[in-house]
């Protein structure tokens, strides 16, 4: 950790990175490009990234879960996202029920989590 003269952010940020052995392989740049498109950032005031939850009337702290972005069927062919045919091979089509909208939605989920750390 390097102390800054003027801190620019209060708290901590967490995100996914490509593992070092994958980064050094021949497909390292390829997986970094996929991760750039589907990465998520989570912010917290402390390093533990905990959230409050009620259990039997008591408040306890549980770990906050972080996932990669899902790609909706609407943005699957979007040129702004810019997925190539090779990148699309690493996604799996899922139909899941959304209780808020009360419909089944089609999403594309990244299936090769072993390459990202």
C-alpha positions in Angstrom: 0.0 0.0 0.0 1.3 3.5 -0.9 0.0 6.4 1.2 -1.1 9.3 -1.0 -0.7 13.0 -0.2 -4.3 13.7 -1.0 -6.7 10.6 -1.0 -9.1 10.7 -3.9 -11.5 8.0 -2.6 -12.8 6.9 0.7 -13.1 3.1 1.0 -12.0 0.2 -1.1 -12.9 -1.2 -4.5 -12.9 -4.8 -5.6 -12.9 -6.2 -9.2 -12.0 -9.3 -11.1 -8.5 -9.8 -12.7 -7.0 -12.4 -15.1 -4.8 -14.9 -13.3 -1.0 -14.4 -13.9 -0.5 -17.8 -15.5 -3.3 -17.1 -18.0 -2.1 -13.6 -18.6 1.4 -15.0 -19.6 -0.2 -17.6 -22.0 -0.8 -17.0 -25.7 -4.5 -16.2 -25.0 -3.8 -13.7 -22.2 -4.8 -10.6 -24.2 -7.9 -12.4 -25.4 -9.2 -13.1 -21.9 -8.3 -9.6 -20.7 -10.5 -8.2 -23.5 -13.4 -10.4 -22.5 -13.0 -9.3 -18.8 -12.9 -5.7 -19.8 -16.3 -6.1 -21.3 -18.0 -8.0 -18.4 -16.1 -6.9 -15.3 -18.0 -5.4 -12.3 -16.7 -3.1 -9.6 -17.8 -3.3 -5.9 -17.2 -0.5 -3.4 -17.0 -0.8 0.4 -16.0 1.3 3.4 -13.9 -1.5 4.9 -11.7 -4.3 3.5 -14.0 -7.1 4.4 -16.9 -6.2 2.0 -19.6 -7.3 4.4 -23.3 -6.4 4.5 -25.8 -6.5 7.3 -28.4 -9.2 7.3 -31.1 -10.2 9.8 -31.1 -13.7 11.1 -33.6 -14.7 13.8 -34.1 -11.0 14.7 -30.4 -10.4 15.2 -28.2 -8.4 12.8 -25.2 -10.4 11.5 -22.6 -9.6 8.8 -22.3 -11.8 5.7 -20.0 -11.7 2.8 -21.2 -9.6 -0.2 -21.3 -11.7 -3.4 -19.8 -10.4 -6.6 -20.5 -11.8 -10.0 -19.5 -11.0 -13.6 -22.0 -9.1 -15.8 -24.6 -11.0 -17.7 -25.1 -10.1 -21.3 -28.8 -9.6 -22.2 -30.2 -11.0 -25.4 -30.8 -7.4 -26.5 -27.1 -6.4 -26.2 -25.8 -9.8 -27.5 -25.6 -8.5 -31.1 -24.9 -4.9 -30.2 -21.9 -3.5 -32.0 -21.1 -1.2 -29.0 -20.3 -4.3 -27.0 -18.2 -5.7 -29.8 -18.1 -9.4 -29.1 -16.3 -11.4 -31.7 -17.3 -15.0 -32.7 -14.4 -16.4 -30.7 -15.4 -14.5 -27.6 -19.1 -15.7 -28.0 -17.9 -19.3 -27.7 -17.1 -18.7 -24.0 -20.7 -17.7 -23.1 -23.7 -19.9 -22.3 -27.3 -19.1 -23.0 -29.5 -19.2 -19.9 -33.3 -18.7 -19.5 -34.1 -17.4 -16.0 -37.2 -16.2 -14.4 -37.1 -12.6 -13.2 -39.5 -12.2 -10.2 -39.5 -8.4 -10.4 -40.5 -8.2 -14.0 -42.4 -11.6 -13.8 -41.1 -12.9 -17.1 -38.5 -15.3 -18.3 -35.4 -13.6 -19.6 -32.6 -14.8 -21.8 -29.1 -14.0 -20.6 -25.6 -15.0 -21.7 -23.3 -16.0 -18.9 -19.5 -16.5 -19.0 -18.7 -20.2 -18.5 -15.0 -20.4 -18.1 -14.4 -18.9 -14.6 -11.2 -20.9 -14.1 -9.3 -18.4 -16.3 -10.2 -15.4 -14.3 -9.1 -14.9 -10.7 
